[in-house]
Amino acid sequence: VGITVSKKLGHAVVRNRIRRRFREVYRLNEEKFLPGYDIVVVARSRAVDAPFAALEKGYLDLAKRAGILRAEAEA
């Protein structure tokens, strides 16, 4: 998983918090992803103030649309 956060989103503390939150979303849901894929996350401005549940839902929705979730995780 690669996570990129632009300097436009805030100072280092803010950018690192966003990175940590996205890494945690992946860590908690790692078993739901198919192996063999590289995932690149580009954080947008709404990620700064978004609650963790919203980040997780968006992350998994996009993974489902990309077809990289296991079949049993999509149900």
Rosetta blueprint (number, residue, H / E / L):
1 V L
2 G E
3 I E
4 T E
5 V L
6 S L
7 K H
8 K H
9 L H
10 G L
11 H L
12 A H
13 V H
14 V H
15 R H
16 N H
17 R H
18 I H
19 R H
20 R H
21 R H
22 F H
23 R H
24 E H
25 V H
26 Y H
27 R H
28 L H
29 N H
30 E H
31 E H
32 K H
33 F E
34 L L
35 P L
36 G L
37 Y L
38 D L
39 I L
40 V E
41 V E
42 V E
43 A L
44 R L
45 S L
46 R H
47 A H
48 V H
49 D H
50 A L
51 P L
52 F H
53 A H
54 A H
55 L H
56 E H
57 K H
58 G H
59 Y H
60 L H
61 D H
62 L H
63 A H
64 K H
65 R H
66 A H
67 G L
68 I L
69 L E
70 R L
71 A H
72 E H
73 A H
74 E H
75 A L
